[in-house]
Amino acid sequence: MINIFQVLLLSLVAAFTVVCGQNWWQTANQPVFCGMMAGIIMGDPVTGLFIGGSMQLTVLGIGTFGGSSHIDANSGSILATAFSVALGMDPSQALAAIAVPVAAVLTVTDILGRFCNTFFQHRIDALIEREDYAGIQRNFLYGAIPWALSRALPVGLALAFGQGVVQTLMDVLNGPLAWLGTGLGVAGAVLPAVGFAILLRYLPVKQFWHYLILGFVVTVFMSYLFTNVKTIGTAVAGVAEGFTGSFINLPMIGIALIGTFLAVNHYRTLVNSSKNAPVEAATQEGDDDDEL
């Protein structure tokens, strides 16, 4: 079961992450971070990372423009992790049966949080006319309160009063409707592919299709390399007494380093192009003057 201290901590995590999303730093405003923190609070960070990471991939291609609202994947990750750990629910099943529906429903609270902020915006408009800069700063900070409550209250109420509902749902999915529970588990495992599909839909794939081939080859290569290194380490540990070396299958580290190289190389190319552009323009202008 989820105790009162865990409810409070999880509610604070939900409030903290959404406030972070309104600032220039947004690292905490991600489903994978919320899932990890929820897992740590519930005593099972592995489940939290699985659910949070799966939700992160599911919304990978979802973006917002201007002040548009979006599904609350963070709160969905927190609630799915908490109920999955507390009730022993399969993480993939919790992802499809709890995380995604909760994320969709809590879009309403995102709209409500934005609407409540108009009160402080109108107060700031009046304070600007009076040149009350201290009041402007205070009301600017007050705007974080509706944002925090828009996530903390739903998460706290769901955790405090929703355990019985989720327990009943889990009993049904594992009992009379076991076929549906199995289907939801499969759907939860497939959801990250949906995020990649949405992302590829908006990326200029036709123009940069060769990068997709490069990424696939690099992924296969690094996975093969690190998997075999891990196998060698396991074999050595089995025959060498006292061997304590750790060989971990981490192909994404190599991929991240290659991505860093490509990003830095692209950035330097852009910088050099911007530096050479004025020189080329001046040269072209001089040539035009000579012709005249």
N, C-alpha and C positions, 0 to 999 in steps of 0.2 A: 504494500500500500504506500501511498504518497503522504508523508507527514507534512505538518503545517510549515516547518522550516524550509522544506524543499519547495513547497508551493510559493512561499515568499521569494526564495532565491530565483526560481524559474521566472516568476513574474518580473523581478528586477532585471533579469537578463533580457527579457522581451522588451522592457522599457528602454534599457541601455542601448540595445542594438538599433532600435528605430531612431533614437536621438542621434546616434553616431551617423546614421544615414543622412541627416540634415546638415552635416558639417563637411568640411573639406577632407576629413579622414573618414573612410567608409569601410575599413578592413573588417570591423566587427559586424557590419550590417550585411552579413552573408549567411545563408543557410548552413554551410559547413561549420562555421564558427558557433552558431546557435546550437546545432546538434551536438558538437563536441562539448560545449559548456553544460548542456542539459545532461549529457551522458556522464560527465564528471560529477555533477550534483546528485545524480541518481545512482552513482557507483558503477556505471558500465560505459566507459568512454568509447569502447569499440562499437557498441550498438549506436551510440550517438553519432560517431563519425560516419558509420554506414548510412544511417538515415539522412543526416545532414549533407553528406557528400552526394547521395543519390538525388536529393532535392536540388542541390546546387547544379548538378548536371541536367536535371529536368527543366530548370528555368534558364539554362545556359543561353538560349537564343531569344529570351524574352527581354525586351527593353521598353522603356517609357520615354515619352517625349513631352517636354514642358512640365505641366502640372498634372499629367494623367496618372491615374491610380493603377496599381498592379496587384497581383495576387500576393498574399502575405506568406511567402515560403518560410520565413524565419519562424513565425509562430507555429506554423504547421510542423516544422522540424522539432521544435521544443515539445509540443504536445504529443507527437507521435513517439518521440524518444522516451518521454516520461511514462506514457501508458504502456509502451512495449516492454520497458524494463520492469515496471511495477507489476504488471499483470502477466508477464511471460509471453507476450504476444510476438509472433514471428515478425522480424523487422520489415521484410518485404511486404507482408500483409498490412502492417501498420502504416507503411509508406503509402499504399494505395487506398486503404480504408479510412485513414485518419489524416495524414499529412496533406494530401492533395485536396480533399474536400474542405478541410479547415482553412487552407490557404486561399481557396476560392471564396468561401463565405466571409472571411475577414477582410475582403476587399471593401466591404461596407464600412468597417471601422476606420479604414484608411481614408475614405471619403469624409467620415464624421470628424476625424482629427484635422483634416484640412479645413473643413467648414468652421470648426470652433476657433481656428486661428484667425479668422476674419475679425473677431472681436478685438484682438490685440492690434491687428493691422489698422483698424479705424482709430484706436486710441493713439497709435503712433502718428497717424495723419494729423490728429489734433495737436499732438505734442510738437510736431514739426513747426506748425504755425506759431506756437509759443516759444520755439527755440529751447525747449526743455530737453537737452541732450541726455541728462541723467535718466529722465523718465523714458526716453526712447530706448536706451540700453536696457533698462529694467523690463520693459514690455517685450523687447526682442527676446530676452531670456525666458520670459513667462510663456512664450510660444512653445517652448519645449514641453510644457506640462500637458497640453492636449495630445501631443504626439506620444508621450510616454504612456498616458492613461489609455490611449486607443489600443495599445497592445497589452499592457499590464493587466487591465481589468478583464478582458476576454480570456486571457491565458489563466489568470488566477481563478476566475469563476469556473472555467472548464476543469481545471485540476482539482478544485475543491468539491465540486458537485457532479462531475461527469464520470467519475470512476465506475459507478454502478452501471451507467449506460454503456460504457465501453466494455465492461465485463460481460454484460448481457449480449452485446454485439459479438464479442469474441466467442462466447459459448455457442451462439447461433452459427457463426461461420465455421466453427470446428465441429458442429453437431449436425443438426438437420440440413443446413446449407453448406456442407463441407465442400461441395463442388464449387460454390461461389467463393468460399475462402481460398481454395486452391487457385482459382482464376485470378483473384485479387493479388495473391502472392506472385503469380507469374506476371501480372500487369505491373506490379511494383518493380519487379526486376527489369522490365523492359522500358520503364519510364525514362531513364537517362538517355536512351536512344532517341526519344522524342525531342529532348532538348538539343541534341546534336542535329537532328533533322531540321528543327526551326532555325538553328544557327546557320546551317548550310544554305537554307532558303534565302537568307538575307546577305550572306557573304558573296563577293564577286567570284564565284567558283569557276564560271566559264573563262574568266580572264586569267585566273591563277590556278588552274587545274593541276599544273605541274607541282605546285607546293603540296597538294593533297597526296600525290604519288610519293613525294619525298618524305612527308610525314609518316605515311604508311610504312615505307621501307625502313625508316629510322626506328619506328616503334617496334617492328618485328626484329630488327637487328639487335637493339638494346635489350629487348625481352629475352631473346635467345642467349645473348652474351651473359646477362646477369643471372638467368636461370641456371646456366651451366656452371657459373662461378659458385653459386649457392650449392649446387649438387656436389661440386668438388670439395667445398668446405665441409659439407655433411659427411662425405666419405672419409675425409681426413680425420674428422672428429671421431669417427667410428673405429679407426684403427690406431690412432696416435693417442696414447694415454696422456692426460693432462693438457690436451689441446683446447684452448679457450677462444680461438678466433671466431668472429661472427661474420658470416656471409649472408647478406640480406638481398632479396630480390627487389631492387629499386630501379627499374628501367626508366622511370619518370625523371630521375635526377639527370641522367644523360640527355634525355629529350629536352629538359628545361635548360640545360647548359647550351645545347645547340640552338634552341630558341633565343636565348640571350645573345649568342653570337650574331644570329641573323638580325635581331632587333638593333643591336649596336651598329652593325654594318649598314643597315638601312638608314639609321639616324645620321651616321657620319656622311653617307651619300647625300642626304637631304641638306645637311649643313654645308658641304662643299659646293653643292649646286647653288644654294642661296648666295654664297660668297662670290661665285664666279659669274652670277647673273648680271650684277652691275657692271663688271668689267666688259662682258660681252656686249652689253647694251651701249656702253660708252664707245667701244671699238666700232660698232655698227654705225653710231651717230657720226663718228669721225670720218668713216668711209663715205657716208652720204654727203658730208660737207665738202670732201675732196672732189666728189663728182660734180657738185655745183660750181 
